[in-house]
């Protein structure tokens, strides 16, 4: 009897060499660093995977479940999501007609390095950097469906400098969009100085590296030479969360990763991320993710398109 293959729990890394024109990719000779792609469903392209490029997804047909990092949600036509480098993602259509659909996603891929390098000499491109930083957690934009379709078609129809100009127009609309949400994990906001940024990064590293250890805000405030009230204001300004809420977010997000990538018992996972009380863990998880840990694990199995 053949040995069963182990259940896949980790996303697949997509290499550039696998991007065949037969799957809808533009040839390297015609595409620069901005690449357009349209595909239907089902397709080998729709799987739990990640890659080094940013990817802008516009859903044009079907509805179902979307998985971005540790976030699980619903999608329908018109959804627009920007995923950052190496952020795992997958869209699973649940209402397919017989035979599937010829077009479901309009996609734009682009790389980080050319934008970062160019921004050192072209100040206008620096406007993109905060957007790209947010994209590392996945951004869902609202109210841009019609414009997004037009932008994609314009970029697809252009080459060379005209394509770059059309791409910048699309990015400009995304920059001006104020109706959006971040999907996966927590997001640090700007600090007032490099020193404060180093301080907040050190605190966040302490939290993430020692989730199971108690870390009172009073002790951190004392280390920084701050009163507790001043530390609370400083932390909230830098992260957009109170210290307690931030710690709970990080713990729940780490629990999500363990639920998706391991077979550990939920009680053990709760202990691993710093919760000694299961009722408290379940309550925090439900408040953050809108479902129980067991339901999250069950739904998470669907990110491979098999659950």
C-alpha positions as CSV (number, residue, x, y, z in Angstrom):
1,X,0.0,0.0,0.0
2,X,1.6,3.4,-1.0
3,X,2.5,5.7,1.8
4,X,0.2,8.7,2.2
5,X,1.8,12.0,1.5
6,X,1.9,14.4,4.4
7,X,-0.8,17.0,4.5
8,X,0.4,20.3,3.1
9,X,0.4,23.2,5.6
10,X,2.7,25.8,4.2
11,X,2.3,28.0,1.1
12,X,4.1,27.2,-2.1
13,X,6.8,29.6,-3.3
14,X,6.2,30.7,-6.8
15,X,9.3,31.0,-8.9
16,X,9.6,33.2,-12.0
17,X,10.7,30.3,-14.1
18,X,7.2,28.7,-13.6
19,X,5.4,31.6,-15.1
20,X,4.5,30.2,-18.5
21,X,2.7,32.2,-21.2
22,X,0.4,29.2,-21.6
23,X,-1.0,30.2,-18.1
24,X,-1.6,33.7,-19.2
25,X,1.6,35.4,-18.2
26,X,3.1,38.0,-20.5
27,X,6.4,37.1,-22.0
28,X,9.6,38.6,-20.5
29,X,10.3,40.2,-23.8
30,X,7.1,42.3,-23.8
31,X,6.7,43.0,-20.1
32,X,8.9,45.2,-18.0
33,X,8.8,45.3,-14.2
34,X,5.0,45.8,-14.4
35,X,3.3,42.6,-15.5
36,X,-0.4,42.0,-16.3
37,X,-2.2,38.7,-16.0
38,X,-5.8,37.6,-16.5
39,X,-7.0,34.2,-15.5
40,X,-10.2,32.2,-14.9
41,X,-11.0,29.5,-12.4
42,X,-10.2,26.7,-11.9
43,X,-6.5,27.2,-12.8
44,X,-3.1,26.0,-11.6
45,X,-2.5,29.6,-10.6
46,X,-5.1,29.6,-7.9
47,X,-3.4,27.9,-4.9
48,X,-2.0,28.8,-1.5
49,X,1.2,30.4,-2.5
50,X,3.5,33.5,-2.2
51,X,6.1,35.2,-4.3
52,X,8.6,38.1,-4.3
53,X,6.4,40.6,-6.1
54,X,3.5,42.8,-5.0
55,X,0.3,41.6,-6.6
56,X,-2.9,43.6,-7.2
57,X,-5.9,41.4,-7.6
58,X,-9.2,42.6,-9.0
59,X,-12.0,39.9,-8.9
60,X,-14.4,40.1,-11.9
61,X,-16.6,37.0,-11.4
62,X,-17.7,34.4,-8.9
63,X,-17.6,34.6,-5.1
64,X,-16.1,32.5,-2.3
65,X,-13.4,32.6,0.3
66,X,-10.2,34.6,0.3
67,X,-7.1,33.8,2.3
68,X,-4.4,36.5,2.8
69,X,-1.8,35.7,5.4
70,X,-3.7,34.9,8.6
71,X,-6.9,36.5,7.4
72,X,-9.9,34.6,6.1
73,X,-12.8,36.4,4.5
74,X,-15.4,36.4,1.7
75,X,-15.0,37.8,-1.8
76,X,-17.3,38.7,-4.6
77,X,-16.9,40.5,-8.0
78,X,-15.4,43.9,-7.5
79,X,-13.0,43.0,-4.7
80,X,-9.6,44.8,-5.0
81,X,-6.7,43.6,-2.9
82,X,-3.0,44.5,-2.9
83,X,-0.7,41.8,-1.4
84,X,2.9,42.4,-0.6
85,X,6.0,40.4,-1.2
86,X,6.0,36.9,0.3
87,X,2.5,37.3,1.8
88,X,0.6,34.0,1.2
89,X,-2.7,34.2,-0.5
90,X,-5.4,32.3,-2.4
91,X,-9.0,32.9,-3.7
92,X,-11.3,29.9,-3.8
93,X,-14.5,30.3,-5.8
94,X,-17.5,28.6,-4.3
95,X,-20.2,29.3,-6.9
96,X,-18.7,28.1,-10.1
97,X,-20.9,27.3,-13.1
98,X,-20.2,24.0,-14.8
99,X,-17.0,24.2,-16.7
100,X,-15.7,27.1,-14.6
101,X,-15.2,30.7,-15.8
102,X,-12.8,32.1,-18.4
103,X,-12.0,35.2,-16.4
104,X,-12.0,35.7,-12.6
105,X,-8.9,37.7,-11.8
106,X,-7.3,40.7,-13.4
107,X,-3.8,40.9,-11.8
108,X,-0.9,43.3,-11.9
109,X,2.5,42.2,-10.5
110,X,5.4,44.5,-9.8
111,X,8.7,44.4,-7.9
112,X,9.8,46.5,-4.9
113,X,13.5,47.1,-5.8
114,X,12.9,49.3,-8.9
115,X,10.5,51.5,-7.0
116,X,12.7,51.8,-4.0
117,X,15.8,52.6,-6.0
118,X,14.1,55.1,-8.3
119,X,12.5,56.9,-5.3
120,X,16.0,58.0,-4.2
121,X,16.2,60.1,-7.3
122,X,12.5,60.8,-8.1
123,X,10.8,62.4,-5.1
124,X,7.3,61.8,-6.5
125,X,7.8,58.0,-6.2
126,X,8.4,58.3,-2.5
127,X,4.6,58.8,-2.1
128,X,4.3,55.1,-2.9
129,X,6.4,53.8,-0.1
130,X,3.8,54.1,2.8
131,X,1.3,52.3,0.6
132,X,3.8,49.5,-0.2
133,X,4.6,49.1,3.5
134,X,0.9,48.6,4.3
135,X,0.6,46.1,1.5
136,X,2.9,43.7,3.4
137,X,-0.2,42.9,5.4
138,X,-2.6,42.9,2.5
139,X,-4.9,45.9,1.7
140,X,-8.5,45.6,0.6
141,X,-9.8,48.7,-1.2
142,X,-13.4,49.7,-1.5
143,X,-15.4,51.6,-4.1
144,X,-12.8,51.4,-6.8
145,X,-14.1,48.6,-9.0
146,X,-15.0,50.6,-12.1
147,X,-11.8,52.6,-12.0
148,X,-9.7,49.5,-11.4
149,X,-11.1,47.8,-14.5
150,X,-10.2,50.8,-16.6
151,X,-6.8,51.1,-15.1
152,X,-6.0,47.4,-15.7
153,X,-7.2,47.6,-19.3
154,X,-5.1,50.7,-19.9
155,X,-2.0,49.2,-18.4
156,X,-2.5,45.9,-20.4
157,X,-2.8,47.9,-23.6
158,X,0.4,49.9,-23.1
159,X,4.1,49.1,-23.3
160,X,7.2,50.9,-22.3
161,X,6.9,54.4,-20.8
162,X,3.2,54.5,-21.5
163,X,2.7,51.4,-19.3
164,X,4.7,53.0,-16.5
165,X,2.6,56.2,-16.8
166,X,-0.7,54.1,-16.7
167,X,0.6,52.2,-13.7
168,X,1.5,55.3,-11.8
169,X,-2.1,56.6,-12.5
170,X,-3.5,53.4,-10.9
171,X,-1.2,53.7,-7.9
172,X,-2.2,57.4,-7.5
173,X,-5.8,56.4,-7.2
174,X,-4.9,53.8,-4.6
175,X,-2.9,56.3,-2.6
176,X,-5.9,58.7,-2.5
177,X,-8.3,55.9,-1.5
178,X,-9.3,56.3,2.2
179,X,-11.8,53.5,2.3
180,X,-9.6,50.4,2.8
181,X,-8.7,47.9,5.5
182,X,-5.6,45.9,6.3
183,X,-6.1,42.2,6.3
184,X,-3.3,40.3,8.0
185,X,-1.4,40.9,11.2
186,X,-0.8,44.3,12.9
187,X,0.7,47.3,11.3
188,X,3.1,49.8,12.8
189,X,2.5,53.4,12.0
190,X,5.0,56.3,11.7
191,X,6.9,57.4,14.8
192,X,8.0,60.9,15.5
193,X,11.7,60.2,15.3
194,X,14.3,57.5,14.5
195,X,14.9,57.1,18.2
196,X,11.2,56.5,18.9
197,X,11.0,54.1,15.9
198,X,13.9,52.1,17.3
199,X,12.2,52.0,20.7
200,X,8.9,50.8,19.4
201,X,10.5,48.2,17.2
202,X,12.5,46.9,20.2
203,X,9.2,46.7,22.2
204,X,7.4,44.9,19.4
205,X,10.4,42.5,19.0
206,X,10.2,41.7,22.7
207,X,6.5,41.0,22.4
208,X,6.8,38.8,19.4
209,X,9.9,36.9,20.5
210,X,8.5,36.1,24.0
211,X,4.8,35.7,23.5
212,X,4.4,33.2,26.4
213,X,6.2,35.5,28.9
214,X,4.3,38.2,30.9
215,X,5.4,41.6,29.8
216,X,3.7,44.3,31.9
217,X,3.4,47.8,30.4
218,X,4.7,49.2,33.7
219,X,8.0,47.4,33.3
220,X,8.5,48.6,29.8
221,X,7.6,52.2,30.8
222,X,10.2,52.0,33.5
223,X,12.9,50.7,31.1
224,X,12.2,53.7,28.8
225,X,12.2,56.2,31.6
226,X,8.5,57.0,31.0
227,X,5.5,57.2,33.3
228,X,2.8,54.6,32.5
229,X,0.5,57.3,31.1
230,X,3.2,58.7,28.8
231,X,4.1,55.2,27.7
232,X,0.5,54.4,26.9
233,X,0.2,57.6,24.7
234,X,3.5,56.8,23.0
235,X,2.6,53.2,22.2
236,X,-0.9,54.0,21.0
237,X,0.4,56.8,18.7
238,X,3.0,54.4,17.2
239,X,0.9,51.3,16.7
240,X,-2.7,52.5,16.6
241,X,-3.5,50.2,19.6
242,X,-3.4,50.2,23.3
243,X,-0.5,48.0,24.7
244,X,-2.9,45.3,25.9
245,X,-4.8,45.2,22.6
246,X,-1.6,45.0,20.6
247,X,-0.3,42.1,22.7
248,X,-3.5,40.3,22.2
249,X,-3.5,40.9,18.5
250,X,0.1,39.6,18.1
251,X,-0.7,36.5,20.3
252,X,-3.9,35.7,18.3
253,X,-2.1,36.2,15.0
254,X,0.7,33.8,16.1
255,X,-2.0,31.3,17.2
256,X,-3.5,31.6,13.7
257,X,-0.2,30.6,12.1
258,X,0.2,27.6,14.4
259,X,-3.4,26.6,13.7
260,X,-2.8,26.6,10.0
261,X,0.7,25.2,9.9
262,X,0.8,22.6,12.7
263,X,-1.4,19.8,14.2
264,X,-0.8,20.9,17.7
265,X,-3.8,20.8,20.1
266,X,-5.6,24.1,20.5
267,X,-5.0,24.1,24.2
268,X,-1.2,23.7,23.6
269,X,-1.3,26.6,21.1
270,X,-3.1,28.8,23.5
271,X,-0.4,28.2,26.1
272,X,2.4,28.7,23.5
273,X,1.2,32.2,22.7
274,X,0.7,33.3,26.3
275,X,-2.8,32.3,27.3
276,X,-3.1,30.1,30.4
277,X,-6.9,30.4,30.4
278,X,-8.8,28.8,27.5
279,X,-11.9,30.8,28.0
280,X,-9.8,34.0,27.7
281,X,-8.0,32.7,24.6
282,X,-11.3,31.7,23.0
283,X,-12.9,35.1,23.7
284,X,-9.9,37.0,22.4
285,X,-9.7,34.9,19.3
286,X,-13.4,35.3,18.6
287,X,-13.3,39.0,19.1
288,X,-10.3,39.3,16.7
289,X,-11.1,36.8,14.0
290,X,-14.9,36.5,14.2
291,X,-14.8,32.8,14.7
292,X,-13.5,30.2,17.1
293,X,-10.0,28.7,16.9
294,X,-11.4,25.3,15.8
295,X,-13.5,27.0,13.1
296,X,-10.5,29.0,11.9
297,X,-8.5,25.8,11.6
298,X,-11.3,24.1,9.7
299,X,-11.8,27.0,7.3
300,X,-8.1,27.5,6.9
301,X,-7.8,24.0,5.4
302,X,-9.7,25.5,2.4
303,X,-6.8,27.7,1.4
304,X,-5.5,24.8,-0.7
305,X,-8.8,24.6,-2.5
306,X,-9.5,21.1,-1.0
307,X,-11.5,22.1,2.2
